[in-house]
Amino acid sequence: LLHNGRFEQAVAAGLAAGEAGATVANKASCIYASYVEQREPVRLELLRQAAQRGEAQAAREPRNPNAWYWQAYALGRYSQGISVAKALAQGIGARVKAALEQTVTLQPAHADGHLALASFHAEVIDKVGELIGGMTYGARRTVGLDHYERAVSLVPDSPVFLYEQASGLLKLDGDGAQERSMRLLEAAGQREPADAMERLYVCLARADLDA
């Protein structure tokens, strides 16, 4: 259901499966909210619920990296919806960073965890600058770049990872990253998607290239 883009049904099936389906339910909910749902209040509520479920799952299963990851992912996307600056002021940024660091500590090869950590550093630096971002939130340009490289090295053919790296490099390096970012977008747009989520990213890359 998840990989075929039937996100609502995937959430329902995951929740019905109890503990065994928690990760699928959270992933499906987050993908739907982030890339499909157009109504902002609904989108934010879906992300809030996924974050709560992830937090509860992490409390029950503290050694489960995906419990920490989807909690962080949902909070991160929620932050973008209410504005990153406001989320940082509310302390959400610290929770996202801590959960993602726990993710990659528990599973060093968690590619999504590295990608999300890279995006955290990029978003913070883009909004408040590297000096304030580093002093206040522990955001570092070099750390962000390292996590992008690590993530893409683990999943080199994913349009998701190529697209997110292209976006993040612009936040970290500005105009100096334009050429490399364009190459990454072109690579993402040329990939054959393996599932519904990857298809969404291939479409995003092609739309950006045509803009």
Secondary structure, DSSP 8 states (H G I E B T S, - for coil): -TTTT-HHHHHHHHHHTGGGGHHHHHHHHHHHHHHT---HHHHHHHHHHHHHHHHHHHHH-TT-HHHHHHHHHHHHHHHHHH-HHHHHHTTHHHHHHHHHHHHHHH-TT-HHHHHHHHHHHHHHHHHH-HHHHHHHH---HHHHHHHHHHHHHHSTT-HHHHHHHHHHHHHHHGGGGHHHHHHHHHHHHHS--SSHHHHHHHHHHHHHHH-
